[in-house]
Amino acid sequence: MQSSSVATTSDDNQINLACFEVQERAYAIDVAHVREIVRLQEITPLPKAPDLIEGVVELRGGVVPVLDLGRVLGTEPCEAGSRSRIAVLECDGLVVGLCVEAATDVLSLDALSLEDVPALASHAGYEVVRAVVRRESSKPVMVLSLEHILESVYRSALPQQEER
């Protein structure tokens, strides 16, 4: 399979990653999922929403549910600050906002430079990070799987649905 990707042009091997910062750690999502990045605005709570949904924001005439990336990853919630942003993402027709402490840059790199998540983590069912990008002078960047982030939101709703 790798030999076919080597035969393609270098443009086909390029991947662009939108990078974010949460709790002084670097994360990224494929730019193909990013609709836009906006300044953090007031999030309106959504009653009885799944635990991972912080609330909603109004954006360009629509309402977008917002997740806090820190909470999704099981760490502390993001700290609101002047660099805080909401990354508006789309996956399989679903639009969601992801609250981050900072949108830092866009990495353009060869897809072959993405490294697998360590085997122990993947065998244990850890799938929210789909790859790692090592950088010489900076911390590694964890490439997130938007599909698994959304799946964790669905799972967070299950106990609430059972109570109804």
C-alpha positions as CSV (number, residue, x, y, z in Angstrom):
1,M,0.0,0.0,0.0
2,Q,2.8,2.4,0.8
3,S,4.4,1.8,-2.7
4,S,1.3,3.3,-4.4
5,S,1.5,6.4,-2.3
6,V,5.2,6.8,-3.3
7,A,4.2,6.6,-6.9
8,T,1.8,9.6,-6.6
9,T,2.9,13.2,-7.0
10,S,4.2,15.0,-3.9
11,D,1.0,17.1,-3.8
12,D,-1.0,13.9,-3.1
13,N,1.2,13.1,-0.2
14,Q,0.7,16.5,1.5
15,I,-1.5,16.9,4.5
16,N,-2.5,20.2,6.1
17,L,-3.2,20.3,9.8
18,A,-4.8,23.1,11.8
19,C,-2.9,23.3,15.1
20,F,-4.4,24.2,18.5
21,E,-3.2,24.6,22.0
22,V,-4.9,23.2,25.1
23,Q,-3.2,23.0,28.5
24,E,0.1,23.9,26.9
25,R,-0.1,20.8,24.6
26,A,-0.3,20.9,20.8
27,Y,-3.1,19.2,18.9
28,A,-4.2,19.2,15.3
29,I,-7.1,18.4,13.0
30,D,-7.0,17.9,9.3
31,V,-7.8,21.2,7.7
32,A,-10.3,19.4,5.5
33,H,-12.6,19.4,8.5
34,V,-12.2,23.0,9.4
35,R,-14.8,25.5,8.2
36,E,-13.5,28.5,10.1
37,I,-11.9,29.6,13.3
38,V,-13.6,32.4,15.3
39,R,-12.9,34.3,18.4
40,L,-14.4,32.8,21.6
41,Q,-17.8,34.2,22.3
42,E,-20.3,33.6,25.0
43,I,-21.6,30.0,25.0
44,T,-25.2,29.6,25.8
45,P,-25.8,26.4,27.9
46,L,-28.1,23.8,26.3
47,P,-30.4,22.2,29.0
48,K,-30.1,18.4,29.3
49,A,-27.4,18.2,26.6
50,P,-24.8,15.4,26.7
51,D,-22.1,16.1,29.2
52,L,-19.5,17.1,26.7
53,I,-21.6,19.7,25.0
54,E,-20.8,23.0,26.6
55,G,-23.7,24.8,24.9
56,V,-24.3,26.6,21.6
57,V,-23.2,29.7,19.8
58,E,-24.9,31.7,17.1
59,L,-22.8,31.8,14.0
60,R,-23.8,33.2,10.6
61,G,-27.5,32.7,11.2
62,G,-27.1,29.2,12.5
63,V,-26.7,27.6,15.9
64,V,-23.5,25.5,16.5
65,P,-23.0,23.1,19.4
66,V,-19.6,23.7,21.2
67,L,-17.3,21.2,22.9
68,D,-14.4,22.1,25.2
69,L,-11.4,20.2,23.8
70,G,-9.9,20.0,27.3
71,R,-12.9,18.3,28.7
72,V,-13.2,16.0,25.6
73,L,-9.6,14.9,26.2
74,G,-10.2,14.3,29.9
75,T,-8.1,17.2,31.2
76,E,-9.0,20.5,32.7
77,P,-11.5,22.7,30.7
78,C,-9.9,25.3,28.4
79,E,-9.0,28.6,30.1
80,A,-10.7,31.5,28.4
81,G,-8.2,34.2,27.3
82,S,-7.4,36.7,24.5
83,R,-6.1,33.9,22.3
84,S,-9.1,31.5,22.9
85,R,-10.9,30.4,19.8
86,I,-13.7,28.2,18.5
87,A,-12.7,26.0,15.6
88,V,-15.9,25.3,13.6
89,L,-15.5,21.8,12.2
90,E,-17.6,19.6,9.9
91,C,-17.6,15.9,9.7
92,D,-20.1,13.7,7.9
93,G,-22.6,16.7,7.6
94,L,-22.4,17.5,11.3
95,V,-21.1,20.9,12.3
96,V,-19.5,21.4,15.8
97,G,-17.4,24.1,17.5
98,L,-14.3,23.1,19.4
99,C,-13.2,25.5,22.1
100,V,-9.4,25.8,22.3
101,E,-7.0,28.0,24.2
102,A,-5.3,29.1,21.0
103,A,-5.2,28.4,17.3
104,T,-1.5,28.4,16.6
105,D,-0.7,27.6,13.0
106,V,-1.2,25.3,10.0
107,L,1.3,22.6,9.4
108,S,1.8,21.4,5.8
109,L,3.7,18.2,5.8
110,D,4.2,14.9,3.9
111,A,1.6,12.4,5.0
112,L,4.3,9.8,5.4
113,S,5.8,11.9,8.3
114,L,2.7,11.1,10.5
115,E,3.6,8.5,13.0
116,D,1.3,5.9,14.5
117,V,0.1,6.2,18.1
118,P,2.1,3.9,20.4
119,A,0.8,0.3,20.2
120,L,-0.1,0.1,23.9
121,A,-2.4,3.0,23.6
122,S,-4.1,1.8,20.4
123,H,-4.5,-1.7,21.8
124,A,-6.1,-0.3,24.9
125,G,-8.8,1.3,22.8
126,Y,-7.4,4.8,22.7
127,E,-8.5,6.2,19.4
128,V,-9.0,10.0,19.9
129,V,-5.4,10.6,18.7
130,R,-4.9,9.0,15.3
131,A,-1.3,10.1,14.6
132,V,1.6,12.0,16.1
133,V,3.9,14.5,14.4
134,R,7.3,14.8,15.9
135,R,9.1,18.2,15.5
136,E,12.8,18.8,16.3
137,S,12.5,22.0,18.3
138,S,8.9,21.7,19.6
139,K,6.6,19.4,21.5
140,P,5.0,16.6,19.4
141,V,1.6,17.4,17.8
142,M,-1.2,15.0,18.5
143,V,-3.4,14.6,15.4
144,L,-7.0,14.1,16.6
145,S,-9.7,12.0,15.0
146,L,-12.8,14.2,14.7
147,E,-14.9,11.0,14.2
148,H,-13.8,9.7,17.6
149,I,-14.4,13.0,19.3
150,L,-17.9,13.0,18.0
151,E,-18.3,9.4,19.1
152,S,-17.3,10.3,22.7
153,V,-20.0,13.0,22.6
154,Y,-22.6,10.3,21.6
155,R,-21.3,8.0,24.4
156,S,-21.5,10.9,27.0
157,A,-25.3,11.1,26.1
158,L,-26.0,7.4,26.8
159,P,-26.5,7.6,30.6
160,Q,-28.8,10.6,30.2
161,Q,-31.0,8.8,27.7
162,E,-31.3,5.8,30.0
163,E,-32.6,8.0,32.8
164,R,-35.5,9.4,30.7
